[in-house]
Amino acid sequence: MKSNPSLRSSRKLAHIKHALELTPGPGATGFADIHLIHRCLPELAWEEVDTSTSFLGLSLSAPIIINAMTGGAQDVAEINAALSRAAAATGIGLAVGSQTAALENPDLEATYRIVREENPRGVILANINAHTTPQDALRAVEMVAADLLQVHLNPAQELVMPEGERDFRGLLENIRAIVAAVPVPVIVKEVGCGIAGEDAIALAETGCKGIDIGGRGGTNFIAIEQARRQDTLGQGLVEWGIPTAVSLLEVAARLKGRDVVLIASGGINNSTAIAKSLALGARAVGIAGHFLRLLLKGGEDSLREGIMALIDELKMLLLLTGNKRPADLTNTPVVVTGLTAAWLRARGISVENLALR
Ligand SMILES: Cc1cc2nc3c(=O)[nH]c(=O)nc-3n(C[C@H](O)[C@H](O)[C@H](O)COP(=O)(O)O)c2cc1C
């Protein structure tokens, strides 16, 4: 992104406004093509089922992360504080929004640091773009005493953003240098267009420990940047991207046997989508727009209750599929139908073995 700190702050506020106004989509996530199988004889008691998860050496009460959204404008510090209190109260993870604003203007650091102040022992993820220097990546981690570092890739958003980045060369090399420079595991994420299997293989070679596939079907940054423009450019791209379920299946198949943890995100707003993501190979899910709406429309109590409901419903779904723990879902049968199945077959990935496992 072009450097202009005040423009960056007002862009943050515009992103929140448009994310609330625009509905997810119009492209689908693909979760409608994913089916878990109900077990009427689960042979489990409620007390035996446990949603807690270990994730890159960290512990969460459930495999859920409040995904990267904000920081970098004085008006959004309170949003970050509220997100962080909710994460602390429920035991889930929290990623801050892109820290570029504070790397350029240290006066804004407090709008990110507040997440650590509100949640001293919780799992916090720092967030930078893939052009950030390794030195600044380290500063971003230290700024929030982060446990993990997210590096985001968003070429479609940048292209539609009037002031956006136009040069996407050298990013793999830079990610490799970031991985070497920071003392915490690095997770590379998309922001809503998904990650293809071939890109996932290239990313795994950088030494990153996690990939958040950030698929299509939820918050749509092409539509958000289009809405910020005065003209029609970008309208033809609003359905661009790889659906979340498709991207997750592609990346899981291509990275099988590698030491890279997968996170599913993009349009996840209910417990069934969480359970489906875990069954398809994600170790955790990232949720942004759904949590932002709960907070800004219903307040902090509504956000906390919404998170607790997701965790309780995930526990119900574990029981109803005959599983005790989230990781056990990776051995549960999943039926893949429709466009998602057709896509995977065309890409040489078998879906039959998932249904018969
Ligand atoms: C208001 C808002 C701001 C965001 N800012 C960032 C950001 O700074 N860095 C980033 O990696 N992702 C950012 N995202 C993208 C989310 O982390 C997530 O990848 C995307 O919204 C898709 O997930 P969702 O459908 O659950 O919203 C932002 C999302 C929202 C809604």
The ligand as a Gaussian input file, in Angstrom:
#p B3LYP/6-31G(d) Opt

LIG

0 1
 C      -13.129000      -4.253000       9.047000
 C      -12.137000      -5.297000       8.644000
 C      -10.788000      -4.981000       8.592000
 C       -9.844000      -5.945000       8.232000
 N       -8.509000      -5.640000       8.278000
 C       -7.584000      -6.624000       8.065000
 C       -6.199000      -6.377000       8.256000
 O       -5.807000      -5.280000       8.625000
 N       -5.330000      -7.404000       8.020000
 C       -5.749000      -8.644000       7.600000
 O       -4.947000      -9.552000       7.435000
 N       -7.062000      -8.887000       7.404000
 C       -7.979000      -7.919000       7.634000
 N       -9.322000      -8.186000       7.485000
 C       -9.704000      -9.480000       6.872000
 C      -10.110000     -10.530000       7.892000
 O       -9.049000     -10.855000       8.758000
 C      -10.603000     -11.795000       7.163000
 O       -9.513000     -12.358000       6.457000
 C      -11.718000     -11.498000       6.180000
 O      -12.590000     -10.519000       6.704000
 C      -12.545000     -12.738000       5.847000
 O      -13.139000     -13.284000       7.005000
 P      -14.699000     -13.039000       7.389000
 O      -15.506000     -13.468000       6.211000
 O      -14.900000     -13.865000       8.613000
 O      -14.873000     -11.580000       7.663000
 C      -10.275000      -7.248000       7.856000
 C      -11.638000      -7.559000       7.919000
 C      -12.568000      -6.617000       8.312000
 C      -14.028000      -6.997000       8.356000

